[in-house]
Amino acid sequence: MDIVQLCEIGMLVAFGFSWPFNIVKSWRSRTAKGKSVQFEYVVIFGYFIGLVGKIITYHRSGELPWSTWVYIADMMMVLIDVFLYYRNTALDRQETGRE
């Protein structure tokens, strides 16, 4: 692993560090008010593009960079928060009597 990969992993860990807090907040709040699912889709798209780059690197070099696993972990956390957004949207509808 070289310094470039370490820097990339550091960036991904820094970005990914906030997602567990966001997931807990979404779980506990039980509301989608104030959330932007569109923002989360843009973030997922960004992680997806990063993963495509790692797959291309793998096909060219035969080596799968370690940062690939951090991209996957970060994307999974955002997907969990998206799932909670839809759960909370349903709970918001139930609370207002619209089902």
Backbone hydrogen bonds in HBPLUS format (Angstrom, degrees):
<---DONOR---> <-ACCEPTOR-->    atom                        ^
c    i                          cat <-CA-CA->   ^        H-A-AA   ^      H-
h    n   atom  resd res      DA  || num        DHA   H-A  angle D-A-AA Bond
n    s   type  num  typ     dist DA aas  dist angle  dist       angle   num
A0006-LEU N   A0002-ASP O   3.06 MM   4  6.39 158.4  2.11 149.9 156.7     1
A0007-CYS N   A0003-ILE O   2.89 MM   4  6.09 155.2  1.95 147.2 153.1     2
A0008-GLU N   A0004-VAL O   2.99 MM   4  6.24 157.5  2.04 147.0 153.3     3
A0009-ILE N   A0005-GLN O   2.82 MM   4  6.03 163.2  1.85 154.4 159.0     4
A0010-GLY N   A0006-LEU O   2.87 MM   4  6.03 155.2  1.93 143.3 150.7     5
A0011-MET N   A0007-CYS O   2.96 MM   4  6.23 154.7  2.03 147.2 153.1     6
A0012-LEU N   A0008-GLU O   2.95 MM   4  6.23 162.0  1.98 151.1 156.0     7
A0013-VAL N   A0009-ILE O   2.82 MM   4  6.01 158.0  1.87 153.7 159.7     8
A0014-ALA N   A0010-GLY O   2.94 MM   4  6.09 157.8  1.99 144.7 151.1     9
A0015-PHE N   A0011-MET O   2.95 MM   4  6.23 163.2  1.98 151.5 155.7    10
A0016-GLY N   A0012-LEU O   2.74 MM   4  5.80 159.1  1.78 145.1 152.4    11
A0017-PHE N   A0013-VAL O   2.79 MM   4  5.78 129.4  2.05 143.0 154.0    12
A0019-TRP N   A0016-GLY O   3.19 MM   3  5.51 140.8  2.36 106.3 116.4    13
A0022-ASN N   A0018-SER O   3.09 MM   4  6.37 154.6  2.16 150.9 158.9    14
A0023-ILE N   A0019-TRP O   2.82 MM   4  6.03 157.0  1.87 158.4 164.3    15
A0024-VAL N   A0020-PRO O   3.00 MM   4  6.22 163.5  2.03 148.0 151.7    16
A0025-LYS N   A0021-PHE O   2.98 MM   4  6.16 159.6  2.02 145.2 151.3    17
A0026-SER N   A0022-ASN O   2.89 MM   4  6.11 158.0  1.94 147.2 153.3    18
A0027-TRP N   A0023-ILE O   2.86 MM   4  6.08 157.8  1.91 151.1 157.6    19
A0028-ARG N   A0024-VAL O   2.91 MM   4  6.07 167.1  1.92 155.0 157.8    20
A0029-SER N   A0025-LYS O   2.91 MM   4  5.84 160.9  1.94 149.4 155.1    21
A0030-ARG N   A0026-SER O   3.41 MM   4  6.26 154.2  2.48 138.8 143.3    22
A0035-LYS N   A0032-ALA O   3.05 MM   3  5.49 160.8  2.09 137.4 136.5    23
A0040-GLU N   A0036-SER O   3.34 MM   4  6.75 156.0  2.40 143.0 148.8    24
A0041-TYR N   A0037-VAL O   2.93 MM   4  6.26 148.7  2.03 146.8 155.3    25
A0042-VAL N   A0038-GLN O   3.03 MM   4  6.35 150.3  2.12 147.3 155.0    26
A0043-VAL N   A0039-PHE O   2.99 MM   4  6.34 155.4  2.05 150.2 157.0    27
A0044-ILE N   A0040-GLU O   2.91 MM   4  6.17 160.9  1.94 148.8 153.9    28
A0045-PHE N   A0041-TYR O   2.92 MM   4  6.12 157.1  1.97 144.7 151.1    29
A0046-GLY N   A0042-VAL O   2.94 MM   4  6.25 153.1  2.02 146.5 153.6    30
A0047-TYR N   A0043-VAL O   2.95 MM   4  6.31 160.0  1.99 155.0 159.7    31
A0048-PHE N   A0044-ILE O   2.82 MM   4  6.04 154.4  1.89 150.0 158.1    32
A0049-ILE N   A0045-PHE O   2.91 MM   4  6.19 158.3  1.95 152.1 156.8    33
A0050-GLY N   A0046-GLY O   3.04 MM   4  6.33 155.4  2.10 145.0 151.9    34
A0051-LEU N   A0047-TYR O   2.88 MM   4  6.20 151.7  1.96 148.0 155.9    35
A0052-VAL N   A0048-PHE O   2.89 MM   4  6.24 151.4  1.97 150.0 158.2    36
A0053-GLY N   A0049-ILE O   3.10 MM   4  6.44 152.8  2.18 145.5 152.0    37
A0054-LYS N   A0050-GLY O   3.11 MM   4  6.49 146.5  2.23 141.8 150.9    38
A0054-LYS N   A0051-LEU O   3.04 MM   3  4.96 115.8  2.47  92.3 108.1    39
A0055-ILE N   A0051-LEU O   2.89 MM   4  6.20 152.9  1.96 152.8 160.3    40
A0056-ILE N   A0052-VAL O   2.91 MM   4  6.17 156.3  1.97 150.4 156.9    41
A0057-THR N   A0053-GLY O   2.95 MM   4  6.19 156.0  2.00 142.9 149.7    42
A0058-TYR N   A0054-LYS O   2.91 MM   4  6.17 152.9  1.98 142.9 150.2    43
A0059-HIS N   A0055-ILE O   2.93 MM   4  6.25 158.4  1.98 149.9 155.1    44
A0060-ARG N   A0056-ILE O   2.95 MM   4  6.17 147.3  2.06 148.6 157.8    45
A0061-SER N   A0057-THR O   2.84 MM   4  5.89 159.4  1.88 153.9 159.4    46
A0062-GLY N   A0058-TYR O   2.63 MM   4  4.71 143.5  1.75 131.2 140.5    47
A0068-THR N   A0065-PRO O   3.04 MM   3  5.68 159.0  2.09 115.9 122.2    48
A0069-TRP N   A0066-TRP O   3.12 MM   3  5.96 139.1  2.30 122.4 128.2    49
A0070-VAL N   A0067-SER O   3.06 MM   3  5.11 125.1  2.37  97.1 111.6    50
A0071-TYR N   A0067-SER O   2.98 MM   4  6.34 157.5  2.03 156.3 162.3    51
A0072-ILE N   A0068-THR O   3.05 MM   4  6.36 159.3  2.09 148.8 154.2    52
A0073-ALA N   A0069-TRP O   2.97 MM   4  6.15 159.5  2.01 140.9 146.5    53
A0074-ASP N   A0070-VAL O   2.89 MM   4  6.04 167.1  1.91 153.2 156.5    54
A0075-MET N   A0071-TYR O   2.90 MM   4  6.06 163.1  1.93 151.3 156.5    55
A0076-MET N   A0072-ILE O   2.91 MM   4  6.09 156.1  1.97 149.3 155.9    56
A0077-MET N   A0073-ALA O   3.08 MM   4  6.37 153.2  2.16 146.9 153.4    57
A0078-VAL N   A0074-ASP O   3.07 MM   4  6.43 157.1  2.13 151.0 156.9    58
A0079-LEU N   A0075-MET O   2.90 MM   4  6.16 158.0  1.95 150.6 157.2    59
A0080-ILE N   A0076-MET O   2.93 MM   4  6.20 148.6  2.03 145.5 153.6    60
A0081-ASP N   A0077-MET O   3.07 MM   4  6.39 154.9  2.14 144.3 150.7    61
A0082-VAL N   A0078-VAL O   2.87 MM   4  6.21 146.9  1.98 147.8 157.9    62
A0083-PHE N   A0079-LEU O   2.92 MM   4  6.19 160.5  1.96 148.5 153.2    63
A0084-LEU N   A0080-ILE O   2.95 MM   4  6.28 155.4  2.01 147.0 153.8    64
A0085-TYR N   A0081-ASP O   2.88 MM   4  6.14 141.3  2.03 139.4 150.3    65
A0085-TYR N   A0082-VAL O   3.04 MM   3  4.91 118.7  2.43  91.8 107.7    66
A0086-TYR N   A0082-VAL O   3.12 MM   4  6.54 157.6  2.17 154.8 158.2    67
A0087-ARG N   A0083-PHE O   2.98 MM   4  6.30 154.7  2.04 148.0 156.0    68
A0088-ASN N   A0084-LEU O   2.77 MM   4  5.89 164.1  1.79 149.6 154.1    69
A0089-THR N   A0085-TYR O   2.80 MM   4  6.03 144.6  1.92 144.8 155.4    70
A0090-ALA N   A0086-TYR O   3.11 MM   4  6.28 156.9  2.16 142.4 147.3    71
A0091-LEU N   A0087-ARG O   2.98 MM   4  6.35 151.9  2.06 145.3 153.9    72
A0092-ASP N   A0088-ASN O   2.82 MM   4  6.04 149.9  1.91 144.6 152.7    73
A0093-ARG N   A0089-THR O   2.99 MM   4  6.29 154.1  2.06 146.0 152.7    74
A0094-GLN N   A0090-ALA O   2.99 MM   4  6.27 156.4  2.04 148.0 154.2    75
A0095-GLU N   A0091-LEU O   2.96 MM   4  6.15 155.0  2.02 145.8 152.6    76
A0096-THR N   A0092-ASP O   3.11 MM   4  6.40 146.6  2.22 144.6 152.6    77
A0098-ARG N   A0093-ARG O   2.83 MM   5  4.96 135.1  2.04 158.3 152.8    78
A0097-GLY N   A0094-GLN O   3.08 MM   3  4.99 152.6  2.16  98.4 106.8    79
